[in-house]
Amino acid sequence: MLRWLKLIALLLVLVMTHGCGGVSKDTDEGDDGDSGGSTPPPDVGPLPPLDLVVEVANGFLQGARIAGTDVIQYQAIPYAVPPVDELRW
């Protein structure tokens, strides 16, 4: 009996997942889905350098460059007033 239930469950899963994506038979690796075909995007040149210190509405944020990359990471960004007194629970 348990074997039949497992078989039925497997068949249900297969039926429900049929047609839920997968790989298309007609693939064009250069096509990104738009009507433009496989034309590369225009070259806009290098991005301007980012500042490590940026000004926001409530002051300044200090960034740090991640070693070996061009990525600047900003941490400890305040986003809300802490719940105190009657605002806490």
All heavy atoms as an XYZ file, in Angstrom:
661
protein
N       0.820     -1.195      0.000
C       0.000      0.000      0.000
C       0.867      1.264      0.000
O       0.591      2.205     -0.731
C      -0.916     -0.034      1.226
C      -1.816      1.167      1.353
S      -3.047      1.120      0.073
C      -4.060      2.457      0.522
N       1.900      1.281      0.849
C       2.786      2.438      0.923
C       3.509      2.653     -0.397
O       3.725      3.787     -0.826
C       3.791      2.247      2.069
C       4.717      3.414      2.347
C       3.903      4.643      2.729
C       5.689      3.066      3.448
N       3.852      1.556     -1.058
C       4.538      1.655     -2.351
C       3.644      2.347     -3.378
O       4.103      3.153     -4.176
C       4.923      0.255     -2.801
C       5.712      0.232     -4.064
C       6.084     -1.172     -4.414
N       7.413     -1.172     -4.944
C       8.104     -2.236     -5.201
N       7.617     -3.414     -4.900
N       9.300     -2.151     -5.715
N       2.355      2.039     -3.376
C       1.422      2.655     -4.308
C       1.256      4.148     -4.016
O       1.169      4.963     -4.920
C       0.058      1.952     -4.264
C       0.071      0.648     -5.000
C       0.110     -0.592     -4.462
C       0.089      0.487     -6.414
N       0.150     -1.540     -5.436
C       0.134     -0.903     -6.677
C       0.071      1.348     -7.496
C       0.154     -1.424     -7.952
C       0.088      0.827     -8.768
C       0.137     -0.546     -8.989
N       1.214      4.486     -2.725
C       1.093      5.900     -2.370
C       2.306      6.696     -2.829
O       2.188      7.825     -3.310
C       0.890      6.050     -0.862
C      -0.461      5.585     -0.320
C      -0.467      5.670      1.198
C      -1.578      6.419     -0.911
N       3.489      6.118     -2.687
C       4.705      6.796     -3.154
C       4.683      6.976     -4.667
O       5.060      8.024     -5.182
C       5.944      6.001     -2.741
C       6.257      6.077     -1.269
C       7.517      5.304     -0.958
C       7.869      5.372      0.518
N       9.082      4.630      0.818
N       4.202      5.948     -5.365
C       4.137      6.016     -6.829
C       3.133      7.091     -7.264
O       3.408      7.891     -8.162
C       3.742      4.656     -7.405
C       3.632      4.590     -8.925
C       4.973      4.899     -9.569
C       3.136      3.229     -9.361
N       1.986      7.150     -6.607
C       0.979      8.163     -6.933
C       1.510      9.560     -6.636
O       1.326     10.497     -7.423
C      -0.331      7.876     -6.166
C      -0.980      6.597     -6.719
C      -1.291      9.054     -6.273
C      -2.151      6.103     -5.911
N       2.186      9.722     -5.495
C       2.754     11.022     -5.151
C       3.789     11.452     -6.185
O       3.828     12.623     -6.600
C       3.369     10.974     -3.762
N       4.634     10.543     -6.623
C       5.642     10.853     -7.636
C       4.980     11.269     -8.946
O       5.392     12.242     -9.580
C       6.563      9.651     -7.853
C       7.609      9.803     -8.943
C       8.565     10.934     -8.596
C       8.359      8.514     -9.159
N       3.931     10.536     -9.346
C       3.237     10.885    -10.584
C       2.578     12.264    -10.479
O       2.599     13.041    -11.435
C       2.196      9.819    -10.915
C       2.773      8.487    -11.401
C       1.671      7.459    -11.549
C       3.525      8.668    -12.705
N       2.003     12.580     -9.316
C       1.402     13.900     -9.126
C       2.441     15.007     -9.240
O       2.195     16.046     -9.849
C       0.692     13.972     -7.780
C      -0.656     13.262     -7.699
C      -1.164     13.278     -6.277
C      -1.654     13.911     -8.629
N       3.600     14.790     -8.656
C       4.673     15.790     -8.740
C       5.109     15.974    -10.184
O       5.292     17.105    -10.656
C       5.864     15.390     -7.842
C       7.072     16.242     -8.135
C       5.480     15.478     -6.381
N       5.248     14.893    -10.911
C       5.653     14.991    -12.317
C       4.607     15.721    -13.148
O       4.935     16.544    -13.997
C       5.913     13.601    -12.891
C       7.165     12.883    -12.363
C       7.229     11.469    -12.900
C       8.408     13.652    -12.742
N       3.328     15.435    -12.908
C       2.271     16.091    -13.664
C       2.211     17.573    -13.333
O       2.053     18.419    -14.206
C       0.909     15.402    -13.372
C      -0.252     16.235    -13.896
C       0.885     14.023    -13.991
N       2.365     17.933    -12.046
C       2.284     19.339    -11.649
C       3.474     20.148    -12.143
O       3.358     21.334    -12.422
C       2.169     19.455    -10.128
C       0.815     19.014     -9.616
S       0.547     19.371     -7.880
C       1.738     18.323     -7.096
N       4.641     19.530    -12.246
C       5.815     20.280    -12.677
C       6.004     20.264    -14.183
O       6.876     20.951    -14.700
C       7.092     19.722    -12.012
O       7.233     18.344    -12.353
C       7.032     19.901    -10.509
N       5.201     19.524    -14.903
C       5.307     19.482    -16.360
C       4.988     20.855    -16.935
O       3.968     21.440    -16.659
C       4.342     18.442    -16.934
C       4.408     18.349    -18.430
N       5.472     17.787    -19.063
C       3.564     18.787    -19.387
C       5.274     17.861    -20.374
N       4.118     18.465    -20.585
N       5.903     21.401    -17.692
C       5.686     22.700    -18.305
C       6.052     23.874    -17.412
O       5.705     25.001    -17.720
N       6.739     23.644    -16.326
C       7.132     24.743    -15.423
C       8.538     25.215    -15.736
O       9.396     25.283    -14.881
C       7.059     24.288    -13.964
S       5.399     24.010    -13.403
N       8.799     25.531    -16.953
C      10.122     26.030    -17.316
C      10.918     24.958    -18.025
O      10.388     24.143    -18.748
N      12.205     24.971    -17.793
C      13.068     24.018    -18.461
C      13.830     24.695    -19.571
O      13.755     25.900    -19.776
N      14.537     23.919    -20.339
C      15.358     24.444    -21.414
C      14.589     24.383    -22.712
O      14.009     23.365    -23.060
C      16.668     23.627    -21.528
C      17.520     24.139    -22.676
C      17.421     23.684    -20.228
N      14.574     25.479    -23.424
C      13.914     25.538    -24.714
C      14.769     24.835    -25.755
O      15.993     24.881    -25.721
C      13.705     27.000    -25.100
O      13.245     27.089    -26.423
N      14.108     24.185    -26.718
C      14.851     23.497    -27.788
C      15.472     24.498    -28.748
O      16.487     24.246    -29.342
C      13.914     22.553    -28.546
C      13.471     21.380    -27.716
C      12.551     20.489    -28.504
C      12.056     19.348    -27.649
N      11.105     18.505    -28.343
N      14.836     25.663    -28.917
C      15.335     26.693    -29.818
C      16.099     27.725    -28.997
O      15.527     28.687    -28.516
C      14.170     27.344    -30.549
C      14.640     28.392    -31.538
O      15.781     28.261    -32.021
O      13.883     29.334    -31.809
N      17.401     27.510    -28.826
C      18.189     28.433    -28.021
C      19.103     29.253    -28.905
O      19.696     28.762    -29.848
C      19.041     27.682    -26.976
O      19.906     26.780    -27.661
C      18.172     26.926    -26.001
N      19.203     30.523    -28.581
C      20.120     31.437    -29.242
C      20.888     32.119    -28.125
O      20.374     33.001    -27.451
C      19.347     32.457    -30.082
C      20.269     33.442    -30.774
O      21.493     33.201    -30.772
O      19.770     34.435    -31.321
N      22.125     31.695    -27.888
C      22.878     32.167    -26.736
C      23.104     33.670    -26.753
O      23.236     34.289    -25.722
C      24.219     31.430    -26.645
C      24.042     29.967    -26.316
C      25.364     29.239    -26.210
O      26.397     29.920    -26.050
O      25.371     28.020    -26.284
N      23.115     34.280    -27.922
C      23.351     35.708    -27.997
C      22.097     36.531    -27.789
O      22.163     37.726    -27.605
N      20.922     35.896    -27.821
C      19.665     36.622    -27.700
C      19.293     36.780    -26.241
O      19.185     35.815    -25.512
C      18.565     35.880    -28.452
C      17.291     36.684    -28.555
O      17.331     37.876    -28.232
O      16.272     36.108    -28.966
N      19.074     38.017    -25.794
C      18.711     38.259    -24.401
C      17.218     38.443    -24.227
O      16.759     38.893    -23.192
C      19.472     39.458    -23.836
C      19.214     40.723    -24.630
O      18.465     40.670    -25.624
O      19.756     41.775    -24.246
N      16.421     38.104    -25.231
C      14.976     38.152    -25.100
C      14.338     39.403    -25.666
O      13.141     39.446    -25.852
N      15.118     40.432    -25.982
C      14.504     41.610    -26.569
C      14.464     41.459    -28.080
O      14.993     40.525    -28.647
C      15.240     42.887    -26.149
C      16.669     42.942    -26.657
O      17.095     41.974    -27.308
O      17.351     43.944    -26.394
N      13.815     42.381    -28.744
C      13.665     42.278    -30.188
C      14.901     42.746    -30.937
O      14.929     42.729    -32.150
C      12.451     43.090    -30.638
O      12.650     44.449    -30.287
N      15.937     43.148    -30.239
C      17.129     43.667    -30.871
C      18.110     42.610    -31.335
O      19.162     42.929    -31.841
N      17.795     41.344    -31.160
C      18.709     40.290    -31.577
C      19.890     40.182    -30.647
O      19.769     40.304    -29.442
N      21.065     39.986    -31.231
C      22.258     39.797    -30.404
C      23.223     40.973    -30.527
O      24.419     40.811    -30.458
C      22.947     38.491    -30.790
O      23.340     38.541    -32.143
N      22.713     42.177    -30.727
C      23.561     43.355    -30.805
C      24.062     43.733    -29.416
O      23.288     43.784    -28.480
C      22.785     44.556    -31.352
O      21.647     44.136    -32.030
C      23.622     45.374    -32.264
N      25.358     43.978    -29.271
C      25.877     44.358    -27.948
C      25.406     45.753    -27.561
O      25.113     46.585    -28.419
C      27.396     44.319    -28.143
C      27.606     44.500    -29.599
C      26.402     43.906    -30.278
N      25.322     46.033    -26.274
C      24.924     47.373    -25.836
C      25.997     48.390    -26.198
O      27.169     48.045    -26.366
C      24.791     47.231    -24.320
C      25.638     46.071    -23.968
C      25.604     45.148    -25.156
N      25.625     49.660    -26.315
C      26.621     50.684    -26.669
C      27.632     50.859    -25.543
O      27.314     50.710    -24.367
C      25.788     51.948    -26.853
C      24.544     51.709    -26.076
C      24.299     50.235    -26.131
N      28.853     51.178    -25.915
C      29.917     51.416    -24.936
C      29.751     52.817    -24.360
O      29.772     53.802    -25.085
C      31.282     51.270    -25.598
C      32.416     51.374    -24.597
O      32.162     51.176    -23.397
O      33.554     51.657    -25.017
N      29.547     52.887    -23.046
C      29.355     54.186    -22.412
C      30.621     54.687    -21.748
O      30.631     55.751    -21.156
C      28.210     54.136    -21.374
C      26.889     53.889    -22.056
C      28.473     53.105    -20.324
N      31.677     53.909    -21.817
C      32.935     54.324    -21.221
C      33.017     53.976    -19.750
O      32.103     53.405    -19.175
N      34.122     54.338    -19.106
C      34.286     54.001    -17.691
C      33.382     54.857    -16.805
O      33.038     55.984    -17.143
C      35.759     54.300    -17.414
C      36.123     55.320    -18.444
C      35.282     54.993    -19.666
N      32.997     54.294    -15.675
C      32.189     55.031    -14.713
C      33.067     56.010    -13.941
O      34.249     55.761    -13.731
C      31.534     54.063    -13.729
C      30.515     53.094    -14.324
C      30.072     52.093    -13.273
C      29.334     53.842    -14.884
N      32.497     57.122    -13.504
C      33.295     58.067    -12.718
C      33.644     57.447    -11.364
O      32.916     56.615    -10.843
C      32.371     59.269    -12.550
C      31.005     58.737    -12.751
C      31.137     57.586    -13.705
N      34.770     57.834    -10.774
C      35.145     57.267     -9.474
C      34.153     57.687     -8.396
O      33.622     58.799     -8.415
C      36.534     57.849     -9.206
C      36.611     59.053    -10.064
C      35.738     58.792    -11.255
N      33.893     56.777     -7.465
C      32.982     57.064     -6.362
C      33.757     57.593     -5.171
O      34.903     57.226     -4.941
C      32.228     55.795     -5.960
C      31.325     55.189     -7.033
C      30.758     53.872     -6.562
C      30.203     56.153     -7.383
N      33.115     58.459     -4.406
C      33.738     59.006     -3.211
C      33.564     58.040     -2.052
O      32.552     57.345     -1.947
C      33.098     60.345     -2.843
C      33.379     61.416     -3.882
O      34.470     61.373     -4.488
O      32.505     62.275     -4.085
N      34.550     58.009     -1.159
C      34.437     57.182      0.036
C      33.512     57.835      1.060
O      32.910     57.161      1.879
C      35.805     56.924      0.657
C      36.717     55.984     -0.129
C      38.067     55.855      0.560
C      36.087     54.630     -0.292
N      33.382     59.140      1.022
C      32.482     59.849      1.926
C      31.371     60.458      1.084
O      31.625     61.190      0.135
C      33.219     60.964      2.701
C      32.259     61.726      3.591
C      34.361     60.390      3.519
N      30.124     60.112      1.432
C      28.991     60.662      0.705
C      28.065     61.379      1.681
O      27.957     61.003      2.850
C      28.203     59.564     -0.053
C      29.023     58.982     -1.180
C      27.729     58.485      0.883
N      27.406     62.420      1.189
C      26.478     63.181      2.029
C      25.066     62.659      1.814
O      24.629     62.450      0.683
C      26.550     64.663      1.696
C      25.697     65.502      2.618
C      25.853     66.996      2.349
O      26.547     67.377      1.397
O      25.255     67.763      3.115
N      24.354     62.405      2.916
C      22.955     62.001      2.880
C      22.153     63.032      3.654
O      22.706     64.003      4.188
C      22.768     60.571      3.460
C      23.431     59.539      2.567
C      23.300     60.471      4.864
N      20.839     62.845      3.745
C      19.960     63.833      4.369
C      20.348     64.157      5.809
O      20.231     65.302      6.240
C      18.522     63.341      4.327
N      20.828     63.169      6.560
C      21.113     63.379      7.979
C      22.597     63.468      8.314
O      22.970     63.318      9.473
C      20.473     62.278      8.813
C      18.968     62.316      8.734
O      18.386     63.376      8.559
N      18.334     61.172      8.839
N      23.438     63.649      7.338
C      24.869     63.747      7.621
C      25.712     63.121      6.532
O      25.409     63.231      5.355
N      26.768     62.425      6.955
C      27.710     61.827      6.017
C      27.878     60.344      6.317
O      27.726     59.907      7.458
C      29.077     62.520      6.138
C      29.042     63.954      5.705
C      28.784     64.967      6.613
C      29.266     64.279      4.380
C      28.736     66.290      6.211
C      29.239     65.601      3.970
C      28.968     66.608      4.882
N      28.201     59.565      5.275
C      28.505     58.150      5.427
C      29.927     57.903      4.968
O      30.362     58.426      3.935
C      27.560     57.288      4.586
C      26.093     57.274      4.988
C      25.291     56.465      3.983
C      25.929     56.715      6.380
N      30.664     57.123      5.733
C      32.039     56.777      5.399
C      32.044     55.386      4.768
O      31.572     54.435      5.362
C      32.917     56.767      6.655
C      34.343     56.289      6.422
C      35.153     57.254      5.569
O      35.132     58.450      5.796
N      35.871     56.725      4.597
N      32.585     55.276      3.569
C      32.670     53.993      2.885
C      34.062     53.417      2.989
O      35.017     54.093      3.364
N      34.175     52.139      2.654
C      35.466     51.459      2.626
C      35.529     50.615      1.361
O      34.575     49.914      1.026
C      35.630     50.574      3.858
N      36.630     50.719      0.649
C      36.789     49.955     -0.582
C      37.104     48.496     -0.243
O      37.949     48.208      0.605
C      37.911     50.548     -1.427
C      37.975     49.998     -2.833
C      38.969     50.748     -3.692
N      38.678     52.173     -3.791
C      37.813     52.706     -4.658
N      37.144     51.938     -5.461
N      37.627     54.009     -4.690
N      36.412     47.572     -0.898
C      36.669     46.146     -0.697
C      37.951     45.799     -1.446
O      38.100     46.123     -2.629
C      35.481     45.301     -1.188
C      34.242     45.626     -0.350
C      35.803     43.823     -1.117
C      32.999     44.907     -0.785
N      38.872     45.155     -0.749
C      40.200     44.863     -1.298
C      40.104     44.089     -2.613
O      39.366     43.129     -2.731
C      41.009     44.066     -0.283
N      40.855     44.554     -3.596
C      40.944     43.869     -4.877
C      39.786     44.142     -5.818
O      39.704     43.533     -6.874
N      38.867     45.032     -5.452
C      37.722     45.332     -6.305
C      37.541     46.837     -6.419
O      38.225     47.617     -5.762
C      36.418     44.729     -5.733
O      36.074     45.426     -4.538
C      36.557     43.247     -5.444
N      36.594     47.229     -7.242
C      36.209     48.635     -7.358
C      34.953     48.924     -6.545
O      34.310     49.940     -6.734
C      35.963     49.003     -8.824
C      37.251     49.002     -9.626
O      38.311     49.266     -9.027
O      37.197     48.756    -10.847
N      34.581     48.015     -5.647
C      33.348     48.134     -4.869
C      33.609     48.913     -3.585
O      34.579     48.653     -2.877
C      32.784     46.727     -4.539
C      31.545     46.828     -3.666
C      32.479     45.966     -5.818
N      32.730     49.867     -3.298
C      32.798     50.606     -2.039
C      31.635     50.150     -1.178
O      30.488     50.122     -1.625
C      32.731     52.122     -2.279
C      33.933     52.571     -3.116
C      32.706     52.865     -0.949
C      33.912     54.022     -3.484
N      31.918     49.798      0.051
C      30.923     49.274      0.971
C      30.629     50.310      2.046
O      31.541     50.836      2.670
C      31.461     47.987      1.594
C      30.520     47.288      2.516
C      31.132     46.002      3.033
O      32.335     45.921      3.244
N      30.308     44.999      3.211
N      29.342     50.595      2.242
C      28.898     51.527      3.280
C      28.137     50.714      4.322
O      27.187     50.014      4.000
C      27.994     52.613      2.698
C      28.706     53.469      1.675
C      28.671     53.147      0.334
C      29.424     54.579      2.064
C      29.334     53.919     -0.598
C      30.086     55.367      1.144
C      30.041     55.027     -0.192
O      30.697     55.780     -1.111
N      28.563     50.791      5.578
C      27.923     50.041      6.649
C      27.375     50.993      7.695
O      27.684     52.184      7.701
C      28.917     49.088      7.300
C      29.400     48.004      6.367
C      30.339     47.046      7.063
O      30.912     47.348      8.103
N      30.506     45.875      6.485
N      26.558     50.428      8.598
C      25.976     51.161      9.726
C      25.164     52.358      9.251
O      25.272     53.462      9.782
C      27.053     51.582     10.726
N      24.328     52.144      8.246
C      23.485     53.210      7.722
C      22.227     53.292      8.591
O      21.461     52.336      8.665
C      23.107     52.946      6.250
C      24.386     52.871      5.406
C      22.155     54.006      5.743
C      24.169     52.448      3.990
N      22.013     54.421      9.272
C      20.809     54.545     10.095
C      19.574     54.665      9.204
O      19.567     55.419      8.238
C      21.051     55.823     10.893
C      22.020     56.594     10.084
C      22.852     55.595      9.326
N      18.521     53.910      9.529
C      17.335     53.957      8.699
C      16.055     54.175      9.492
O      14.986     54.327      8.919
C      17.207     52.697      7.855
C      17.100     51.433      8.660
C      15.881     50.924      9.050
C      18.246     50.751      9.043
C      15.783     49.771      9.794
C      18.157     49.591      9.785
C      16.923     49.104     10.144
O      16.845     47.963     10.875
N      16.111     54.181     10.819
C      14.904     54.384     11.612
C      15.270     54.886     12.996
O      16.381     54.697     13.481
C      14.121     53.087     11.719
N      14.315     55.511     13.641
C      14.479     55.949     15.021
C      14.269     54.729     15.915
O      13.345     53.950     15.695
C      13.444     57.043     15.353
C      13.547     57.457     16.800
C      13.607     58.226     14.433
N      15.121     54.522     16.908
C      14.940     53.347     17.769
C      13.652     53.452     18.579
O      13.269     54.543     19.003
C      16.170     53.373     18.673
C      16.686     54.756     18.611
C      16.294     55.299     17.278
N      12.955     52.328     18.779
C      11.720     52.353     19.560
C      12.019     52.499     21.049
O      12.544     51.596     21.684
C      11.080     50.998     19.253
C      12.221     50.126     18.859
C      13.235     51.011     18.229
N      11.712     53.643     21.605
C      11.964     53.901     23.027
C      10.668     54.355     23.701
O       9.719     54.779     23.037
C      13.066     54.967     23.219
C      14.408     54.437     22.739
C      12.726     56.245     22.510
N      10.642     54.293     25.011
C       9.521     54.728     25.844
C       8.211     54.087     25.387
O       8.106     52.875     25.322
C       9.421     56.254     25.888
C      10.676     56.905     26.458
O      11.299     56.254     27.346
O      11.042     58.007     26.035
N       7.212     54.899     25.026
C       5.898     54.349     24.672
C       5.890     53.659     23.314
O       4.954     52.946     22.974
C       4.828     55.453     24.715
C       4.983     56.527     23.662
C       5.901     57.658     24.092
O       6.346     57.698     25.246
O       6.179     58.517     23.243
N       6.915     53.873     22.499
C       6.996     53.202     21.200
C       7.485     51.763     21.316
O       7.362     50.995     20.373
C       7.931     53.991     20.262
C       7.489     55.399     19.891
C       8.557     56.058     19.047
C       6.158     55.382     19.189
N       8.061     51.424     22.438
C       8.612     50.074     22.603
C       7.519     49.150     23.121
O       7.037     49.292     24.222
C       9.797     50.101     23.569
C      10.522     48.799     23.648
C      11.917     49.036     24.227
N      12.665     47.829     24.319
C      13.450     47.363     23.368
N      13.574     48.039     22.254
N      14.122     46.259     23.526
N       7.119     48.187     22.367
C       6.080     47.195     22.672
C       4.888     47.841     23.276
O       4.325     47.578     24.250
C       6.624     46.031     23.517
C       7.570     45.193     22.744
C       7.300     44.452     21.655
C       8.957     45.028     22.988
N       8.418     43.825     21.200
C       9.450     44.165     22.007
C       9.844     45.524     23.920
C      10.772     43.771     21.947
C      11.147     45.129     23.852
C      11.605     44.264     22.883
